[in-house]
């Protein structure tokens, strides 16, 4: 038998899932047609992963791209 606390945890989890679903539905409506809530969520996760990789590389090198200056692949380096 579930305790009152267990029932509250279940309600909380259900509410969190409903919020998550509503959140992506609202975001997709702001992005525009052709982008489903699921597509928006997946793309957002991809963006976060790419940004996290970039931050990890910066931490490992100890320098940000701006601190390193222009490189040979930087078009500004040739001006």
SELUMBA-883647 format. One line per field, with one value per residue: y, x, z of N, C-alpha, C in turn. Coordinates in pm, 1 decimal, always signed. Example, Ala and Ser with C-alpha at 12.3 -4.5 7.8 and 13.67 -1.06 7.14 Angstrom:
// residues 2
nY: c(-569.0 -225.0)
nX: c(+1319.0 +1285.0)
nZ: c(+780.0 +708.0)
caY: c(-450.0 -106.0)
caX: c(+1230.0 +1367.0)
caZ: c(+780.0 +714.0)
cY: c(-330.0 +3.0)
cX: c(+1320.0 +1290.0)
cZ: c(+780.0 +787.0)
This chain:
// residues 79
nY: c(-117.9 +221.1 +498.9 +820.5 +1000.7 +865.2 +879.5 +1152.5 +1193.6 +1055.1 +1212.7 +1449.8 +1372.6 +1312.9 +1568.6 +1707.5 +1580.0 +1646.9 +1924.6 +1937.2 +1834.9 +2031.4 +2252.4 +2207.6 +2203.0 +2466.1 +2600.7 +2495.9 +2610.6 +2873.8 +2866.0 +2795.6 +2669.2 +2331.3 +2236.3 +2008.1 +1951.6 +1746.2 +1747.9 +2001.0 +1967.9 +1766.3 +1897.7 +2106.1 +1960.5 +1865.3 +2105.9 +2189.0 +1981.9 +2019.7 +2275.9 +2217.9 +2049.8 +2232.4 +2406.7 +2230.6 +2177.9 +2432.6 +2454.0 +2253.8 +2345.2 +2580.7 +2827.9 +3063.7 +3084.3 +3354.5 +3448.1 +3316.3 +3428.1 +3510.0 +3238.3 +3029.0 +2949.8 +3149.2 +3402.5 +3673.4 +3687.9 +3732.3 +3991.9)
nX: c(+83.3 +50.1 +200.5 +99.4 +300.8 +430.5 +230.3 +223.6 +472.9 +440.8 +240.6 +385.4 +586.2 +425.1 +316.6 +548.8 +619.1 +399.7 +434.9 +680.5 +604.3 +414.6 +579.9 +753.6 +563.1 +471.5 +710.8 +756.3 +542.3 +617.9 +847.4 +755.6 +577.8 +623.8 +801.7 +793.1 +695.6 +860.9 +1072.8 +1179.8 +1262.6 +1456.2 +1644.1 +1720.1 +1848.4 +2061.8 +2194.4 +2271.5 +2449.3 +2654.6 +2743.1 +2836.3 +3051.4 +3220.1 +3276.3 +3410.2 +3639.4 +3755.5 +3813.6 +4004.3 +4215.2 +4271.4 +4246.7 +4028.8 +3866.5 +3879.4 +4093.5 +4303.3 +4354.3 +4360.7 +4352.3 +4501.3 +4283.9 +4109.6 +3931.6 +3973.4 +4236.7 +4378.8 +4350.9)
nZ: c(+0.0 -80.1 +77.1 +207.7 +147.4 -63.0 -257.1 -298.5 -412.2 -651.7 -768.7 -795.0 -976.3 -1199.4 -1248.0 -1311.6 -1551.4 -1711.8 -1719.6 -1855.9 -2106.9 -2183.4 -2188.0 -2412.0 -2609.8 -2609.1 -2673.4 -2931.7 -3066.5 -3067.3 -3221.6 -3473.2 -3763.7 -3871.2 -3687.1 -3447.7 -3101.3 -3002.3 -3187.3 -3135.1 -2868.0 -2900.6 -3067.0 -2898.1 -2696.2 -2843.7 -2905.2 -2648.0 -2584.7 -2776.3 -2703.8 -2448.0 -2508.7 -2634.2 -2422.4 -2257.6 -2408.2 -2403.5 -2131.9 -2104.7 -2264.2 -2145.5 -2250.8 -2403.9 -2727.4 -2808.2 -2662.0 -2775.9 -3019.2 -3377.9 -3607.4 -3866.0 -4013.6 -3976.2 -4123.7 -4064.7 -4005.5 -4234.1 -4311.6)
caY: c(+0.0 +345.0 +596.7 +954.3 +1056.4 +799.2 +934.3 +1288.9 +1181.5 +1016.0 +1333.1 +1542.9 +1322.3 +1332.6 +1711.9 +1744.1 +1529.6 +1731.1 +2053.5 +1917.7 +1823.2 +2163.3 +2341.3 +2188.9 +2240.5 +2613.0 +2637.4 +2464.8 +2707.8 +2998.0 +2843.2 +2803.1 +2544.6 +2238.2 +2189.2 +1947.4 +1961.0 +1648.4 +1796.7 +2112.8 +1913.0 +1696.7 +1997.0 +2175.7 +1870.7 +1864.2 +2234.4 +2186.3 +1889.4 +2084.6 +2384.7 +2156.2 +2003.5 +2351.1 +2454.0 +2133.2 +2200.3 +2556.5 +2426.0 +2171.3 +2423.6 +2691.9 +2952.1 +3075.1 +3118.1 +3496.0 +3467.6 +3251.5 +3511.0 +3452.2 +3124.2 +3026.3 +2930.9 +3265.8 +3500.1 +3801.5 +3680.1 +3771.0 +4132.2)
caX: c(+0.0 +126.7 +181.7 +63.0 +423.1 +449.4 +130.5 +266.1 +586.5 +383.6 +175.3 +491.2 +646.7 +326.9 +309.3 +672.8 +611.8 +302.1 +501.0 +781.0 +531.4 +358.5 +693.2 +797.9 +450.9 +475.5 +831.6 +738.6 +449.5 +693.5 +944.2 +680.7 +530.6 +725.4 +884.1 +710.1 +754.0 +969.3 +1185.5 +1238.7 +1332.4 +1576.0 +1740.3 +1770.6 +1944.1 +2179.9 +2262.3 +2333.4 +2562.5 +2760.8 +2796.7 +2910.9 +3178.4 +3302.5 +3322.3 +3507.0 +3763.6 +3813.0 +3867.8 +4123.6 +4323.8 +4300.5 +4225.8 +3907.8 +3903.5 +3912.9 +4225.1 +4404.8 +4383.6 +4320.3 +4429.1 +4516.3 +4152.5 +4030.3 +3939.0 +4023.9 +4382.5 +4437.3 +4319.6)
caZ: c(+0.0 -90.7 +184.2 +161.2 +90.1 -192.7 -349.1 -331.7 -503.7 -781.1 -822.0 -832.9 -1100.9 -1306.4 -1275.8 -1379.4 -1688.8 -1781.1 -1742.3 -1961.0 -2233.3 -2214.6 -2216.5 -2550.5 -2697.2 -2616.1 -2747.0 -3074.2 -3124.4 -3086.4 -3328.9 -3597.5 -3823.7 -3917.5 -3576.4 -3343.7 -2967.0 -2990.1 -3266.8 -3060.5 -2751.2 -2947.6 -3114.9 -2780.5 -2631.7 -2930.4 -2886.1 -2515.4 -2591.2 -2853.4 -2620.8 -2337.8 -2564.9 -2655.3 -2291.7 -2207.3 -2481.4 -2351.5 -1999.2 -2119.8 -2321.4 -2056.4 -2324.1 -2484.4 -2865.0 -2816.4 -2601.8 -2857.5 -3134.8 -3505.6 -3656.6 -4010.5 -4075.1 -3943.8 -4233.3 -4014.9 -3993.9 -4361.1 -4341.9)
cY: c(+125.1 +437.7 +730.4 +1020.0 +997.2 +856.2 +1075.3 +1288.1 +1145.2 +1136.7 +1434.2 +1499.7 +1341.3 +1479.7 +1758.6 +1698.9 +1612.4 +1867.5 +2042.3 +1908.9 +1958.2 +2261.0 +2329.8 +2220.0 +2392.0 +2658.8 +2611.2 +2563.2 +2841.5 +2985.3 +2850.3 +2666.4 +2459.4 +2183.9 +2137.6 +1969.8 +1866.2 +1693.9 +1911.5 +2062.7 +1846.1 +1793.8 +2073.4 +2090.0 +1864.2 +1992.2 +2236.0 +2096.4 +1952.2 +2196.4 +2328.7 +2105.8 +2120.8 +2404.8 +2361.0 +2152.2 +2326.6 +2532.7 +2347.7 +2252.5 +2537.4 +2827.1 +2949.0 +3107.8 +3265.5 +3523.8 +3412.3 +3334.2 +3441.4 +3337.5 +3126.2 +3006.2 +3048.0 +3370.4 +3635.5 +3803.7 +3729.1 +3916.0 +4225.0)
cX: c(+88.4 +95.8 +141.2 +182.7 +450.1 +353.9 +168.4 +383.0 +537.0 +316.3 +278.3 +554.6 +552.6 +317.6 +433.9 +670.3 +513.4 +362.7 +601.1 +714.1 +474.9 +468.2 +735.4 +687.0 +450.9 +596.2 +812.8 +642.3 +519.8 +793.9 +874.6 +648.8 +647.5 +813.8 +793.3 +774.2 +872.8 +1092.5 +1256.1 +1318.4 +1462.9 +1683.4 +1801.1 +1874.3 +2074.2 +2262.0 +2336.9 +2457.2 +2680.4 +2824.9 +2880.4 +3046.3 +3273.5 +3359.0 +3428.2 +3641.8 +3833.1 +3879.2 +3998.0 +4240.9 +4365.7 +4280.3 +4091.6 +3950.7 +3944.1 +4052.9 +4336.6 +4439.7 +4346.7 +4412.2 +4434.9 +4383.2 +4060.1 +4043.8 +3993.4 +4175.1 +4450.3 +4411.3 +4416.0)
cZ: c(+0.0 +26.1 +122.6 +92.4 -48.4 -296.8 -392.5 -429.9 -643.3 -847.2 -870.6 -964.8 -1219.1 -1346.6 -1350.7 -1525.3 -1770.2 -1814.1 -1856.7 -2097.6 -2276.4 -2255.3 -2362.7 -2649.9 -2716.6 -2698.0 -2895.9 -3139.9 -3148.8 -3200.5 -3464.8 -3653.8 -3871.6 -3807.8 -3464.8 -3207.1 -2948.3 -3066.4 -3195.1 -2941.1 -2793.6 -2994.0 -2997.3 -2707.1 -2711.1 -2910.6 -2752.6 -2516.9 -2664.8 -2771.4 -2506.1 -2386.8 -2584.6 -2525.4 -2234.6 -2276.5 -2431.6 -2215.9 -2009.8 -2172.4 -2228.4 -2122.1 -2393.8 -2626.6 -2878.9 -2760.9 -2690.6 -2981.2 -3264.1 -3545.8 -3807.6 -4081.8 -4047.1 -4055.5 -4188.5 -4007.9 -4121.3 -4396.8 -4277.5)
